[in-house]
Amino acid sequence: MQKRIVLDQQQIDIILKRFCHQLIENHDTFENTVLLGLQPRGPIVLDKLVKLLKEISGISVPFGYLDATFHRDDFRRRDFPLQANETKIDFLLEGKKVILVDDVLYKGRSVRAAMDAMIAFGRTQKVELMVLVDRKYTRDYPIMPDYFGVKVNTLESQYVVVEWAEKGFEKDAIWITEKVKN
Amino acid sequence: MSQLSTRHLLGIKDITTEDIQLIFETAQNFKEVLNRPIKKVPSLRDITIANIFFENSTRTRLSFELAEKRLSADVINFSSASSSVKKGETLIDTVNNILSMKVDMVVMRHSSPGSPHFLSKNIKANIINAGDGTHEHPTQALLDAFSIREKLGDVAGKKVAIIGDILHSRVALSNIFCLQKLGAEVMVCGPITLLPKHIASLGVKVEYDVQKALEWCDVANVLRIQLERQQIKYFPSLREYSLYFGVNKKMLDRLDKEIVIMHPGPINRGVELNSDVADSEHSIILNQVENGVAIRMAVLYLLAGVK
């Protein structure tokens, strides 16, 4: 199977640091800003980001995990329903600036569902999107990231695979692979 | 696994342990939804559900209706008291008429055991049994086991005593199947006339002394005396039943441990359960009601997702 590296450990570290500086530049003291990791893979990026932000700026930004499974538009249209994950948001989003964090932006459908799910927690002042990898020319919805690590050209027949050391992989790495044909 | 092994929820006997675990995990997520400021998700917005109740119900019907509305389904309600059933229409005709209105799921309560099974073989919609006579009441058993899991951390290895009118109880049978599938030990306790003859063949312990049952168990699920199903007298009087089989605070004080008290409702206060127990810190009766909505949301959601 063909496998091509998109980001290695060092590049991911640099991107996460850049994200932190961009966030500090745009959100200053984070007085009215919260971070949300989009389940199932956003929280791991978010956790790293929160830790780094604390190291760099000394600020602990409120954060939570958002699951949008029940808000997806492909329920009953997939062969298997997606299994829901935990939503853990201990604050209201009313009037808040929200930074939604995920690993890969592909069709934009998860992000649309996430914005729908967010409404249950109040009317946000602003929502920004942060992703490590932006797959170009694949969007089903007019959704663009405000912060991205890298933009890549991919085909429908390819996957973007994200590996984290925390999940038992040797190093953090992001790859492009071909989908296995049955 | 993210899909149930069945298209219908007819009884706990027909589903697998993995199905129960999936329902619990999904219900956990819905419980979080129910604590949000806006308690509604759009998952079932293209689904129409008919609640068909041929027998009286307050809690179960409200709980199902709320679960359906929280999932954004369209809901129609039917109760036999004000319908053409009284004019002699058959069950299958009634349901087929309702289905002609493009209904996707049917939640049904009926006094005849097996009626949801009969329907599931004859119509296309997903069927959820909301109680069929003295047979099964699967969502009640699921929410009972879910409440035990929430309170005690796990169901496996726990001792659960089901106390009261076992003979007429669909809750008892579904609970026995559900608890055993999850690895709990089950005991039934009640007057000999209200225990089915061969109940021990289900692998449950049988006890006639309530105090002994309370000493044995971690959880006591106290059931209602179903006077409406009793054609003959099974015990001399309610007062005598209460004296010998009612659970009160003094009995709990005599125990050297804390046990959890459950009741599927409606409670006959002062008969099977005294107020000093029903309203005590041992009781998780209102948690059961809250969990009922989350469990029913999970069942509806997962069944709607089965292709």
Interface residues (C-beta under 8 A of the other chain):
Chain A: D67 T69 F70 H71 F75 R76 D79 F80 P81 L82 Q83 A84 N85 E86 T87 K88 L92 D116 A117 I119 A120 F121 G122
Chain B: S2 Q3 L22 E25 T26 Q28 N29 F30 E32 V33 R36 P37 I38 K39 K40 V41 P42 S43 D46 L71 Y301 L302 A304 G305 K307
